[in-house]
Amino acid sequence: MKIVIAGAGEVGTHLAKLLSNENQDIILLDSDQSRLDVINDNYNLMTWNGSTSSFETMREVGIDNTDLFIAVTPYETRNLTSCSIAKRLGAKKTVARIDNFEFLDKRNKAVLKDMGVDHLIYPEDLAADEIALSLAHNWARYWGELHNGRLLLIGVKLHSASPLINCKLKDLPVTGHNFHVAAIKRNNETIIPGGNDEIKYDDIVYFITTPDYISTVRDLCGKKKKVIRKVLIMGGSRIARRFSKRFHNDFHIKIIDNDRENCEYMATLLPDCEIVYGDGRDIEVLRENAIYQYDAFVALTDFSETNILSCLSAKEFGVPKSIADVENLQFVSQAENLNIGTIINKKLLASSHIFKILLDADEHNAKCLALADAEVAEMQVKPDAKITRKPVKDLHLPFGMTLAAMVRGEEVHLVSGNTRIEAGDYVVVFCLNGTIHKIEKWFN
Protein backbone atom coordinates (compact mmCIF):
# COMPACT_ATOMS: atom_id res chain seq x y z
CA MET A 1 0.00 0.00 0.00
CA LYS A 2 1.31 3.43 -0.95
CA ILE A 3 0.70 6.12 1.69
CA VAL A 4 1.53 9.82 1.43
CA ILE A 5 1.60 11.76 4.70
CA ALA A 6 1.45 15.55 4.29
CA GLY A 7 2.90 17.32 7.32
CA ALA A 8 6.04 16.32 9.22
CA GLY A 9 4.84 17.72 12.55
CA GLU A 10 4.44 15.61 15.67
CA VAL A 11 1.44 13.60 14.46
CA GLY A 12 2.73 13.11 10.91
CA THR A 13 6.23 12.11 11.99
CA HIS A 14 4.98 9.71 14.65
CA LEU A 15 2.56 8.11 12.20
CA ALA A 16 5.21 7.80 9.48
CA LYS A 17 7.57 6.06 11.88
CA LEU A 18 4.85 3.65 12.99
CA LEU A 19 3.79 2.75 9.46
CA SER A 20 7.38 2.39 8.27
CA ASN A 21 7.62 -0.73 10.45
CA GLU A 22 4.74 -2.37 8.61
CA ASN A 23 6.16 -2.85 5.13
CA GLN A 24 4.20 0.05 3.62
CA ASP A 25 5.40 2.39 0.88
CA ILE A 26 5.53 5.65 2.88
CA ILE A 27 6.27 9.18 1.64
CA LEU A 28 6.47 11.95 4.25
CA LEU A 29 5.88 15.33 2.62
CA ASP A 30 6.65 18.76 4.12
CA SER A 31 7.73 22.19 2.88
CA ASP A 32 10.19 22.59 5.80
CA GLN A 33 13.35 20.59 5.05
CA SER A 34 14.56 20.88 8.65
CA ARG A 35 11.55 18.82 9.82
CA LEU A 36 12.43 16.09 7.34
CA ASP A 37 16.13 16.09 8.27
CA VAL A 38 15.38 14.64 11.71
CA ILE A 39 14.05 11.43 10.11
CA ASN A 40 17.04 9.14 10.14
CA ASP A 41 17.89 6.12 8.02
CA ASN A 42 16.47 3.68 10.58
CA TYR A 43 12.98 4.17 9.17
CA ASN A 44 11.76 2.56 5.97
CA LEU A 45 10.25 5.64 4.34
CA MET A 46 10.98 8.41 1.83
CA THR A 47 10.94 12.12 2.68
CA TRP A 48 9.91 14.74 0.12
CA ASN A 49 10.43 18.49 0.38
CA GLY A 50 7.55 20.40 -1.20
CA SER A 51 4.28 22.19 -0.62
CA THR A 52 1.51 19.98 0.76
CA SER A 53 -1.05 21.86 -1.35
CA SER A 54 0.86 22.08 -4.63
CA PHE A 55 -0.47 20.36 -7.77
CA GLU A 56 3.08 19.97 -9.06
CA THR A 57 4.34 18.39 -5.83
CA MET A 58 1.36 16.02 -5.73
CA ARG A 59 2.16 14.81 -9.24
CA GLU A 60 5.86 14.44 -8.37
CA VAL A 61 5.11 12.09 -5.46
CA GLY A 62 2.84 9.97 -7.68
CA ILE A 63 -0.46 10.85 -6.07
CA ASP A 64 -2.35 9.17 -8.91
CA ASN A 65 -1.35 5.71 -7.62
CA THR A 66 -1.59 6.51 -3.90
CA ASP A 67 -3.86 4.32 -1.79
CA LEU A 68 -4.10 6.67 1.19
CA PHE A 69 -3.34 10.39 1.47
CA ILE A 70 -3.15 11.76 5.05
CA ALA A 71 -2.99 15.52 5.65
CA VAL A 72 -1.95 16.28 9.24
CA THR A 73 -0.32 19.71 9.10
CA PRO A 74 -1.26 22.11 11.93
CA TYR A 75 -3.42 24.08 9.48
CA GLU A 76 -6.96 22.84 9.00
CA THR A 77 -7.72 24.67 5.73
CA ARG A 78 -4.45 23.48 4.20
CA ASN A 79 -5.30 19.88 5.13
CA LEU A 80 -8.73 20.12 3.54
CA THR A 81 -7.29 21.73 0.41
CA SER A 82 -4.55 19.09 0.16
CA CYS A 83 -7.09 16.27 0.42
CA SER A 84 -9.24 17.87 -2.25
CA ILE A 85 -6.30 18.15 -4.66
CA ALA A 86 -5.07 14.64 -3.87
CA LYS A 87 -8.50 13.12 -4.49
CA ARG A 88 -8.95 14.95 -7.79
CA LEU A 89 -5.53 13.75 -8.94
CA GLY A 90 -6.29 10.09 -8.18
CA ALA A 91 -5.69 9.26 -4.50
CA LYS A 92 -8.06 6.46 -3.47
CA LYS A 93 -8.71 7.60 0.13
CA THR A 94 -7.99 10.86 1.93
CA VAL A 95 -7.79 11.81 5.59
CA ALA A 96 -7.69 15.38 6.95
CA ARG A 97 -6.80 16.56 10.44
CA ILE A 98 -9.15 19.32 11.64
CA ASP A 99 -9.46 21.52 14.72
CA ASN A 100 -13.05 22.73 14.34
CA PHE A 101 -15.97 20.63 15.57
CA GLU A 102 -18.23 22.17 12.91
CA PHE A 103 -16.74 19.86 10.30
CA LEU A 104 -17.96 16.83 12.28
CA ASP A 105 -21.59 17.88 11.88
CA LYS A 106 -23.40 15.16 9.91
CA ARG A 107 -25.11 17.83 7.83
CA ASN A 108 -21.72 18.79 6.37
CA LYS A 109 -20.54 15.27 5.53
CA ALA A 110 -21.81 15.34 1.94
CA VAL A 111 -20.11 18.68 1.29
CA LEU A 112 -16.78 17.34 2.51
CA LYS A 113 -17.23 14.19 0.43
CA ASP A 114 -17.78 16.31 -2.67
CA MET A 115 -14.57 18.19 -1.83
CA GLY A 116 -12.67 14.91 -1.79
CA VAL A 117 -12.29 14.43 1.98
CA ASP A 118 -13.14 10.85 2.98
CA HIS A 119 -12.22 10.86 6.68
CA LEU A 120 -11.71 13.50 9.38
CA ILE A 121 -9.49 13.35 12.45
CA TYR A 122 -10.07 15.83 15.27
CA PRO A 123 -7.44 14.96 17.94
CA GLU A 124 -8.94 17.25 20.60
CA ASP A 125 -12.32 15.57 20.21
CA LEU A 126 -10.73 12.13 20.52
CA ALA A 127 -8.95 13.30 23.68
CA ALA A 128 -12.23 14.63 25.13
CA ASP A 129 -13.84 11.22 24.57
CA GLU A 130 -10.87 9.52 26.23
CA ILE A 131 -11.13 11.75 29.30
CA ALA A 132 -14.87 11.10 29.61
CA LEU A 133 -14.30 7.35 29.40
CA SER A 134 -11.58 7.52 32.05
CA LEU A 135 -13.85 9.42 34.42
CA ALA A 136 -16.74 7.01 33.86
CA HIS A 137 -14.52 3.99 34.57
CA ASN A 138 -12.19 5.64 37.04
CA TRP A 139 -10.83 2.49 38.67
CA ALA A 140 -9.10 1.55 35.40
CA ARG A 141 -6.08 3.12 33.72
CA TYR A 142 -7.44 2.34 30.26
CA TRP A 143 -10.90 1.49 28.92
CA GLY A 144 -11.65 0.49 25.33
CA GLU A 145 -14.77 -0.97 23.74
CA LEU A 146 -14.80 -3.40 20.83
CA HIS A 147 -17.61 -4.81 18.70
CA ASN A 148 -20.11 -2.19 19.83
CA GLY A 149 -19.23 -2.61 23.49
CA ARG A 150 -19.78 -6.36 23.66
CA LEU A 151 -16.08 -6.83 24.39
CA LEU A 152 -14.05 -4.64 26.70
CA LEU A 153 -10.32 -3.98 26.95
CA ILE A 154 -9.45 -2.81 30.46
CA GLY A 155 -6.01 -1.77 31.71
CA VAL A 156 -5.51 -1.74 35.50
CA LYS A 157 -2.48 -0.97 37.65
CA LEU A 158 -2.21 -3.58 40.38
CA HIS A 159 -1.33 -2.80 43.97
CA SER A 160 -1.10 -4.90 47.12
CA ALA A 161 -4.89 -5.33 47.46
CA SER A 162 -5.08 -7.61 44.42
CA PRO A 163 -4.99 -11.42 44.83
CA LEU A 164 -3.52 -11.64 41.31
CA ILE A 165 -0.11 -10.36 42.43
CA ASN A 166 2.63 -13.03 42.30
CA CYS A 167 0.28 -15.43 40.47
CA LYS A 168 1.22 -17.18 37.25
CA LEU A 169 -1.47 -16.90 34.59
CA LYS A 170 -2.07 -20.64 34.62
CA ASP A 171 -2.69 -20.47 38.40
CA LEU A 172 -5.05 -17.49 38.55
CA PRO A 173 -7.58 -17.72 41.44
CA VAL A 174 -10.64 -18.02 39.19
CA THR A 175 -13.14 -20.81 38.58
CA GLY A 176 -14.40 -19.72 35.15
CA HIS A 177 -12.89 -18.31 31.96
CA ASN A 178 -14.33 -14.85 32.49
CA PHE A 179 -11.44 -12.78 31.18
CA HIS A 180 -8.25 -13.03 29.15
CA VAL A 181 -4.98 -11.36 30.17
CA ALA A 182 -3.91 -9.87 26.84
CA ALA A 183 -0.81 -7.95 27.91
CA ILE A 184 1.25 -6.85 30.88
CA LYS A 185 3.07 -3.50 31.03
CA ARG A 186 6.04 -3.72 33.41
CA ASN A 187 8.31 -0.72 33.76
CA ASN A 188 9.08 0.22 30.15
CA GLU A 189 8.33 -3.21 28.64
CA THR A 190 5.11 -4.61 27.19
CA ILE A 191 4.76 -8.38 27.59
CA ILE A 192 2.38 -10.58 25.61
CA PRO A 193 2.12 -13.25 28.33
CA GLY A 194 1.94 -17.02 28.38
CA GLY A 195 0.76 -19.39 31.10
CA ASN A 196 4.06 -19.29 32.99
CA ASP A 197 4.28 -15.50 33.13
CA GLU A 198 3.70 -14.02 36.57
CA ILE A 199 1.80 -10.85 37.51
CA LYS A 200 3.86 -8.52 39.70
CA TYR A 201 3.15 -5.62 42.03
CA ASP A 202 2.74 -2.32 40.10
CA ASP A 203 2.16 -4.09 36.75
CA ILE A 204 -0.41 -2.58 34.44
CA VAL A 205 -2.45 -5.60 33.31
CA TYR A 206 -4.69 -5.47 30.21
CA PHE A 207 -7.78 -7.68 30.38
CA ILE A 208 -10.22 -8.62 27.63
CA THR A 209 -13.63 -9.39 29.10
CA THR A 210 -17.38 -8.89 28.55
CA PRO A 211 -19.74 -6.41 30.29
CA ASP A 212 -21.14 -9.19 32.52
CA TYR A 213 -17.76 -9.67 34.21
CA ILE A 214 -16.63 -6.08 34.80
CA SER A 215 -17.21 -6.42 38.54
CA THR A 216 -15.24 -9.71 38.58
CA VAL A 217 -12.20 -8.04 37.03
CA ARG A 218 -12.54 -5.00 39.29
CA ASP A 219 -12.70 -7.13 42.45
CA LEU A 220 -9.73 -9.29 41.40
CA CYS A 221 -7.72 -6.11 40.86
CA GLY A 222 -8.63 -4.89 44.35
CA LYS A 223 -10.33 -1.76 42.96
CA LYS A 224 -13.48 0.17 43.85
CA LYS A 225 -15.62 2.34 41.60
CA LYS A 226 -16.25 5.95 42.56
CA VAL A 227 -18.83 8.29 41.08
CA ILE A 228 -17.14 11.39 39.63
CA ARG A 229 -19.14 14.61 40.01
CA LYS A 230 -16.60 17.43 40.45
CA VAL A 231 -13.70 17.86 38.01
CA LEU A 232 -10.86 20.37 38.38
CA ILE A 233 -8.96 21.06 35.13
CA MET A 234 -5.57 22.74 35.04
CA GLY A 235 -4.90 24.50 31.73
CA GLY A 236 -7.42 26.04 29.34
CA SER A 237 -6.08 24.22 26.29
CA ARG A 238 -8.12 23.23 23.25
CA ILE A 239 -8.62 19.78 24.78
CA ALA A 240 -9.90 21.38 27.99
CA ARG A 241 -12.31 23.62 26.09
CA ARG A 242 -13.57 20.76 23.90
CA PHE A 243 -14.11 18.43 26.87
CA SER A 244 -15.88 21.13 28.90
CA LYS A 245 -18.09 22.12 25.97
CA ARG A 246 -19.25 18.55 25.41
CA PHE A 247 -19.51 17.26 28.98
CA HIS A 248 -20.42 20.25 31.15
CA ASN A 249 -23.84 18.71 31.80
CA ASP A 250 -22.25 15.55 33.22
CA PHE A 251 -19.81 17.14 35.67
CA HIS A 252 -19.29 20.26 37.72
CA ILE A 253 -16.18 21.63 35.97
CA LYS A 254 -13.69 24.26 37.15
CA ILE A 255 -10.81 25.34 34.89
CA ILE A 256 -7.70 27.11 36.22
CA ASP A 257 -5.57 28.91 33.61
CA ASN A 258 -2.76 31.48 33.89
CA ASP A 259 -3.69 33.39 30.71
CA ARG A 260 -6.17 36.16 31.54
CA GLU A 261 -7.28 36.64 27.93
CA ASN A 262 -7.97 32.92 27.54
CA CYS A 263 -9.93 32.93 30.81
CA GLU A 264 -12.13 35.74 29.51
CA TYR A 265 -12.68 33.80 26.27
CA MET A 266 -13.59 30.61 28.17
CA ALA A 267 -15.98 32.50 30.43
CA THR A 268 -17.98 33.40 27.32
CA LEU A 269 -17.57 30.01 25.62
CA LEU A 270 -18.34 27.93 28.73
CA PRO A 271 -20.95 29.78 30.81
CA ASP A 272 -21.80 26.61 32.77
CA CYS A 273 -18.20 26.10 33.98
CA GLU A 274 -16.19 27.91 36.66
CA ILE A 275 -13.19 29.74 35.20
CA VAL A 276 -10.37 30.81 37.52
CA TYR A 277 -7.42 33.00 36.55
CA GLY A 278 -4.39 31.60 38.36
CA ASP A 279 -1.34 29.36 38.13
CA GLY A 280 -2.34 25.75 38.74
CA ARG A 281 1.29 24.83 39.33
CA ASP A 282 1.16 26.80 42.58
CA ILE A 283 0.19 24.57 45.51
CA GLU A 284 -1.42 27.52 47.27
CA VAL A 285 -3.67 28.19 44.26
CA LEU A 286 -4.78 24.56 44.28
CA ARG A 287 -5.44 24.76 48.01
CA GLU A 288 -7.41 28.02 47.62
CA ASN A 289 -9.58 26.30 45.01
CA ALA A 290 -10.28 23.42 47.39
CA ILE A 291 -8.64 20.73 45.25
CA TYR A 292 -9.18 18.21 48.06
CA GLN A 293 -12.95 18.48 47.50
CA TYR A 294 -12.76 17.35 43.87
CA ASP A 295 -13.29 13.81 42.59
CA ALA A 296 -10.93 14.20 39.63
CA PHE A 297 -7.99 16.37 38.57
CA VAL A 298 -7.21 16.69 34.84
CA ALA A 299 -3.92 18.33 33.79
CA LEU A 300 -4.23 19.67 30.23
CA THR A 301 -1.55 22.35 29.85
CA ASP A 302 0.72 22.33 26.80
CA PHE A 303 3.64 21.00 28.87
CA SER A 304 3.89 17.27 29.62
CA GLU A 305 6.24 17.73 32.57
CA THR A 306 3.86 20.22 34.21
CA ASN A 307 0.92 17.86 33.74
CA ILE A 308 2.78 14.91 35.25
CA LEU A 309 4.02 16.82 38.30
CA SER A 310 0.63 18.46 38.86
CA CYS A 311 -1.09 15.06 38.93
CA LEU A 312 1.41 13.90 41.55
CA SER A 313 0.47 16.98 43.63
CA ALA A 314 -3.23 16.17 43.18
CA LYS A 315 -2.62 12.65 44.48
CA GLU A 316 -0.94 14.11 47.57
CA PHE A 317 -4.12 16.15 48.18
CA GLY A 318 -6.10 12.90 48.05
CA VAL A 319 -7.88 13.41 44.72
CA PRO A 320 -9.18 9.93 43.75
CA LYS A 321 -8.70 10.20 39.97
CA SER A 322 -6.11 12.10 37.95
CA ILE A 323 -5.54 12.34 34.20
CA ALA A 324 -2.52 13.85 32.45
CA ASP A 325 -2.09 14.93 28.84
CA VAL A 326 1.41 13.69 27.98
CA GLU A 327 2.26 14.71 24.43
CA ASN A 328 5.99 13.93 24.62
CA LEU A 329 6.05 10.27 23.59
CA GLN A 330 9.37 9.69 25.35
CA PHE A 331 7.62 10.55 28.64
CA VAL A 332 4.66 8.18 28.23
CA SER A 333 6.34 5.07 29.64
CA GLN A 334 7.90 6.97 32.53
CA ALA A 335 4.56 8.62 33.31
CA GLU A 336 2.80 5.24 33.36
CA ASN A 337 5.26 4.05 36.00
CA LEU A 338 4.24 6.89 38.31
CA ASN A 339 1.07 6.85 40.35
CA ILE A 340 -0.64 9.62 38.40
CA GLY A 341 -3.61 7.80 36.89
CA THR A 342 -4.56 7.83 33.21
CA ILE A 343 -2.31 9.12 30.40
CA ILE A 344 -3.76 10.57 27.19
CA ASN A 345 -1.78 11.36 24.05
CA LYS A 346 -3.29 12.96 20.93
CA LYS A 347 -0.70 11.42 18.60
CA LEU A 348 -1.61 7.90 19.66
CA LEU A 349 -5.33 8.62 19.47
CA ALA A 350 -5.00 10.11 15.98
CA SER A 351 -2.80 7.23 14.87
CA SER A 352 -5.34 4.68 16.06
CA HIS A 353 -8.02 6.18 13.83
CA ILE A 354 -5.70 6.14 10.83
CA PHE A 355 -4.82 2.52 11.57
CA LYS A 356 -8.48 1.60 11.37
CA ILE A 357 -8.60 3.06 7.87
CA LEU A 358 -5.65 0.87 6.88
CA LEU A 359 -7.46 -2.15 8.31
CA ASP A 360 -10.65 -1.04 6.52
CA ALA A 361 -12.60 -1.54 9.73
CA ASP A 362 -14.93 0.46 11.92
CA GLU A 363 -13.29 3.37 13.70
CA HIS A 364 -13.63 1.71 17.11
CA ASN A 365 -12.02 -1.55 16.01
CA ALA A 366 -8.37 -0.57 15.82
CA LYS A 367 -6.97 1.15 18.85
CA CYS A 368 -3.43 2.27 19.69
CA LEU A 369 -3.02 2.17 23.43
CA ALA A 370 -1.26 4.85 25.43
CA LEU A 371 1.57 2.34 25.76
CA ALA A 372 2.91 3.58 22.43
CA ASP A 373 4.16 0.08 21.65
CA ALA A 374 1.05 -2.14 21.39
CA GLU A 375 -2.01 -2.40 19.17
CA VAL A 376 -5.36 -4.12 19.41
CA ALA A 377 -7.63 -4.75 16.46
CA GLU A 378 -10.74 -6.71 15.59
CA MET A 379 -10.17 -8.75 12.43
CA GLN A 380 -12.60 -10.85 10.40
CA VAL A 381 -11.54 -14.36 9.38
CA LYS A 382 -11.74 -15.09 5.65
CA PRO A 383 -12.72 -18.55 4.24
CA ASP A 384 -9.90 -21.12 4.42
CA ALA A 385 -7.68 -18.74 6.40
CA LYS A 386 -4.59 -20.21 8.02
CA ILE A 387 -5.94 -19.35 11.49
CA THR A 388 -8.84 -21.83 11.02
CA ARG A 389 -6.77 -24.97 10.44
CA LYS A 390 -6.01 -26.01 14.04
CA PRO A 391 -6.97 -25.23 17.64
CA VAL A 392 -5.27 -22.07 18.89
CA LYS A 393 -2.75 -23.96 21.05
CA ASP A 394 -1.45 -25.82 17.97
CA LEU A 395 -1.18 -22.83 15.62
CA HIS A 396 2.30 -21.68 16.72
CA LEU A 397 1.32 -18.05 16.41
CA PRO A 398 4.06 -15.44 15.92
CA PHE A 399 5.86 -14.01 18.94
CA GLY A 400 4.22 -10.89 20.32
CA MET A 401 0.67 -11.85 19.35
CA THR A 402 -2.30 -13.21 21.28
CA LEU A 403 -5.90 -13.96 20.31
CA ALA A 404 -7.96 -12.57 23.17
CA ALA A 405 -11.61 -12.98 22.15
CA MET A 406 -13.93 -13.57 19.22
CA VAL A 407 -17.47 -12.85 18.07
CA ARG A 408 -19.32 -15.62 16.22
CA GLY A 409 -22.75 -14.61 15.02
CA GLU A 410 -24.47 -13.09 18.03
CA GLU A 411 -22.26 -14.84 20.58
CA VAL A 412 -19.13 -13.44 22.24
CA HIS A 413 -16.40 -15.86 23.39
CA LEU A 414 -13.06 -15.48 25.13
CA VAL A 415 -10.35 -17.44 23.35
CA SER A 416 -8.57 -20.35 25.07
CA GLY A 417 -6.00 -22.83 23.81
CA ASN A 418 -8.74 -25.25 22.78
CA THR A 419 -10.69 -22.66 20.78
CA ARG A 420 -11.00 -23.35 17.05
CA ILE A 421 -11.42 -20.23 14.95
CA GLU A 422 -13.90 -20.43 12.04
CA ALA A 423 -14.39 -18.41 8.86
CA GLY A 424 -16.58 -15.38 9.50
CA ASP A 425 -15.50 -14.98 13.12
CA TYR A 426 -14.40 -11.54 14.32
CA VAL A 427 -11.24 -12.04 16.39
CA VAL A 428 -9.68 -9.53 18.79
CA VAL A 429 -5.92 -9.57 18.28
CA PHE A 430 -3.45 -7.99 20.71
CA CYS A 431 0.08 -7.54 19.39
CA LEU A 432 3.26 -5.56 19.78
CA ASN A 433 3.60 -2.42 17.74
CA GLY A 434 4.49 -2.83 14.07
CA THR A 435 3.30 -6.43 13.69
CA ILE A 436 -0.39 -6.06 12.92
CA HIS A 437 -0.01 -6.23 9.13
CA LYS A 438 2.27 -9.27 9.42
CA ILE A 439 -0.58 -10.95 11.29
CA GLU A 440 -3.17 -10.20 8.59
CA LYS A 441 -1.96 -13.15 6.48
CA TRP A 442 -3.26 -15.52 9.17
CA PHE A 443 -6.78 -14.18 8.62
CA ASN A 444 -6.90 -13.81 4.80
TAPE-V486834 format. One record per residue. N is the residue number from 1. RES is the residue in one letter. PSI is psi in radians with two decimals (999 if undefined). Layout:
# TAPE-V486834
((N,RES,PSI) (N,RES,PSI))
This chain:
# TAPE-V486834
((1,M,2.30) (2,K,2.23) (3,I,2.23) (4,V,2.19) (5,I,2.04) (6,A,1.97) (7,G,1.86) (8,A,0.68) (9,G,-2.81) (10,E,-0.80) (11,V,-0.84) (12,G,-0.76) (13,T,-0.77) (14,H,-0.77) (15,L,-0.73) (16,A,-0.72) (17,K,-0.71) (18,L,-0.85) (19,L,-0.44) (20,S,-0.34) (21,N,-0.08) (22,E,0.46) (23,N,0.69) (24,Q,2.73) (25,D,1.73) (26,I,2.30) (27,I,2.15) (28,L,2.05) (29,L,2.30) (30,D,2.60) (31,S,-0.20) (32,D,1.85) (33,Q,-0.56) (34,S,-0.54) (35,R,-0.62) (36,L,-0.48) (37,D,-0.40) (38,V,-0.19) (39,I,1.98) (40,N,-3.13) (41,D,-0.04) (42,N,-0.19) (43,Y,2.40) (44,N,1.29) (45,L,2.89) (46,M,2.40) (47,T,2.58) (48,W,2.13) (49,N,2.03) (50,G,2.94) (51,S,2.38) (52,T,-0.16) (53,S,0.55) (54,S,2.25) (55,F,-0.73) (56,E,-0.79) (57,T,-0.73) (58,M,-0.75) (59,R,-0.65) (60,E,-0.64) (61,V,0.03) (62,G,0.83) (63,I,-0.39) (64,D,-0.37) (65,N,0.54) (66,T,2.30) (67,D,-0.61) (68,L,2.17) (69,F,2.18) (70,I,2.02) (71,A,1.92) (72,V,0.65) (73,T,2.92) (74,P,-0.05) (75,Y,1.96) (76,E,-0.88) (77,T,-0.64) (78,R,-0.68) (79,N,-0.76) (80,L,-0.71) (81,T,-0.77) (82,S,-0.76) (83,C,-0.69) (84,S,-0.80) (85,I,-0.81) (86,A,-0.75) (87,K,-0.77) (88,R,-0.51) (89,L,0.03) (90,G,-0.02) (91,A,2.40) (92,K,-0.78) (93,K,2.56) (94,T,2.59) (95,V,2.29) (96,A,2.33) (97,R,2.34) (98,I,2.90) (99,D,0.50) (100,N,2.05) (101,F,-0.30) (102,E,-0.58) (103,F,-0.32) (104,L,-0.18) (105,D,2.23) (106,K,-0.48) (107,R,-0.36) (108,N,-0.01) (109,K,-0.75) (110,A,-0.64) (111,V,-0.81) (112,L,-0.66) (113,K,-0.74) (114,D,-0.56) (115,M,-0.39) (116,G,0.28) (117,V,1.95) (118,D,-0.68) (119,H,2.57) (120,L,2.50) (121,I,2.11) (122,Y,1.58) (123,P,-0.67) (124,E,-0.59) (125,D,-0.69) (126,L,-0.71) (127,A,-0.69) (128,A,-0.75) (129,D,-0.75) (130,E,-0.70) (131,I,-0.80) (132,A,-0.73) (133,L,-0.75) (134,S,-0.62) (135,L,-0.62) (136,A,-0.60) (137,H,1.12) (138,N,-0.18) (139,W,-0.20) (140,A,2.66) (141,R,-0.55) (142,Y,2.51) (143,W,2.08) (144,G,2.52) (145,E,2.41) (146,L,2.67) (147,H,0.99) (148,N,0.62) (149,G,0.03) (150,R,-0.32) (151,L,2.50) (152,L,2.44) (153,L,2.04) (154,I,2.18) (155,G,2.23) (156,V,2.34) (157,K,2.21) (158,L,2.32) (159,H,-2.97) (160,S,-0.30) (161,A,-0.14) (162,S,2.27) (163,P,-0.10) (164,L,-0.33) (165,I,2.34) (166,N,0.27) (167,C,2.43) (168,K,2.64) (169,L,-0.63) (170,K,-0.23) (171,D,0.37) (172,L,2.48) (173,P,1.12) (174,V,2.65) (175,T,-0.42) (176,G,2.90) (177,H,1.29) (178,N,-0.20) (179,F,2.89) (180,H,2.22) (181,V,1.86) (182,A,-0.57) (183,A,2.75) (184,I,2.22) (185,K,2.04) (186,R,2.03) (187,N,-2.05) (188,N,0.30) (189,E,2.39) (190,T,2.24) (191,I,2.22) (192,I,1.82) (193,P,2.77) (194,G,-3.09) (195,G,-0.49) (196,N,-0.06) (197,D,2.49) (198,E,2.48) (199,I,2.27) (200,K,2.83) (201,Y,2.35) (202,D,0.09) (203,D,2.58) (204,I,2.02) (205,V,2.31) (206,Y,2.06) (207,F,2.46) (208,I,2.22) (209,T,-3.04) (210,T,2.83) (211,P,-0.51) (212,D,-0.38) (213,Y,0.33) (214,I,-0.80) (215,S,-0.57) (216,T,-0.83) (217,V,-0.75) (218,R,-0.76) (219,D,-0.72) (220,L,-0.51) (221,C,-0.04) (222,G,0.56) (223,K,2.77) (224,K,2.52) (225,K,2.40) (226,K,2.44) (227,V,2.18) (228,I,2.13) (229,R,-0.67) (230,K,2.19) (231,V,2.21) (232,L,2.13) (233,I,2.27) (234,M,2.07) (235,G,2.06) (236,G,0.91) (237,S,3.10) (238,R,-0.59) (239,I,-0.78) (240,A,-0.76) (241,R,-0.71) (242,R,-0.77) (243,F,-0.81) (244,S,-0.65) (245,K,-0.70) (246,R,-0.54) (247,F,0.34) (248,H,-0.37) (249,N,-0.31) (250,D,-0.40) (251,F,2.70) (252,H,2.04) (253,I,2.29) (254,K,2.31) (255,I,2.22) (256,I,2.20) (257,D,2.55) (258,N,0.28) (259,D,1.92) (260,R,-0.74) (261,E,-0.72) (262,N,-0.63) (263,C,-0.73) (264,E,-0.67) (265,Y,-0.76) (266,M,-0.57) (267,A,-0.57) (268,T,-0.72) (269,L,-0.62) (270,L,1.24) (271,P,-0.34) (272,D,0.01) (273,C,2.67) (274,E,2.29) (275,I,2.20) (276,V,2.23) (277,Y,2.03) (278,G,3.00) (279,D,1.86) (280,G,-0.19) (281,R,-0.27) (282,D,2.10) (283,I,-0.65) (284,E,-0.64) (285,V,-0.74) (286,L,-0.71) (287,R,-0.73) (288,E,-0.51) (289,N,0.30) (290,A,0.88) (291,I,-0.56) (292,Y,-0.22) (293,Q,-0.06) (294,Y,2.61) (295,D,-0.42) (296,A,2.54) (297,F,2.20) (298,V,2.04) (299,A,1.95) (300,L,0.60) (301,T,3.08) (302,D,0.09) (303,F,2.03) (304,S,-0.77) (305,E,-0.75) (306,T,-0.74) (307,N,-0.74) (308,I,-0.87) (309,L,-0.63) (310,S,-0.66) (311,C,-0.62) (312,L,-0.71) (313,S,-0.72) (314,A,-0.71) (315,K,-0.67) (316,E,-0.51) (317,F,-0.09) (318,G,0.30) (319,V,2.17) (320,P,-0.68) (321,K,2.33) (322,S,2.57) (323,I,2.34) (324,A,2.33) (325,D,1.95) (326,V,1.71) (327,E,-0.32) (328,N,1.91) (329,L,-0.54) (330,Q,-0.26) (331,F,-0.19) (332,V,-0.86) (333,S,-0.76) (334,Q,-0.68) (335,A,-0.64) (336,E,-0.46) (337,N,-0.26) (338,L,2.78) (339,N,1.15) (340,I,0.08) (341,G,-2.42) (342,T,2.46) (343,I,2.33) (344,I,2.61) (345,N,2.06) (346,K,-0.59) (347,K,-0.76) (348,L,-0.65) (349,L,-0.76) (350,A,-0.73) (351,S,-0.66) (352,S,-0.65) (353,H,-0.54) (354,I,-0.61) (355,F,-0.67) (356,K,-0.51) (357,I,-0.70) (358,L,-0.65) (359,L,-0.07) (360,D,0.79) (361,A,3.09) (362,D,2.66) (363,E,-0.34) (364,H,0.04) (365,N,-0.28) (366,A,2.18) (367,K,2.13) (368,C,2.17) (369,L,2.90) (370,A,0.14) (371,L,-0.44) (372,A,-0.03) (373,D,0.40) (374,A,2.69) (375,E,2.64) (376,V,2.36) (377,A,2.71) (378,E,2.08) (379,M,2.43) (380,Q,2.43) (381,V,2.19) (382,K,2.78) (383,P,2.40) (384,D,0.46) (385,A,2.66) (386,K,-0.54) (387,I,-0.26) (388,T,-0.07) (389,R,-0.40) (390,K,2.88) (391,P,2.70) (392,V,-0.70) (393,K,-0.33) (394,D,0.10) (395,L,-0.37) (396,H,1.02) (397,L,2.70) (398,P,2.67) (399,F,2.47) (400,G,0.39) (401,M,2.42) (402,T,2.50) (403,L,2.00) (404,A,-0.68) (405,A,2.95) (406,M,2.75) (407,V,2.16) (408,R,1.89) (409,G,-2.11) (410,E,0.02) (411,E,2.47) (412,V,2.30) (413,H,2.49) (414,L,2.48) (415,V,2.32) (416,S,3.12) (417,G,-0.48) (418,N,-0.07) (419,T,2.40) (420,R,2.05) (421,I,2.46) (422,E,2.74) (423,A,2.41) (424,G,-0.27) (425,D,2.59) (426,Y,2.08) (427,V,2.31) (428,V,2.07) (429,V,2.28) (430,F,2.24) (431,C,2.83) (432,L,2.68) (433,N,2.40) (434,G,0.06) (435,T,-0.06) (436,I,-0.61) (437,H,-0.39) (438,K,-0.48) (439,I,-0.42) (440,E,-0.56) (441,K,-0.40) (442,W,-0.38) (443,F,-0.19) (444,N,999))
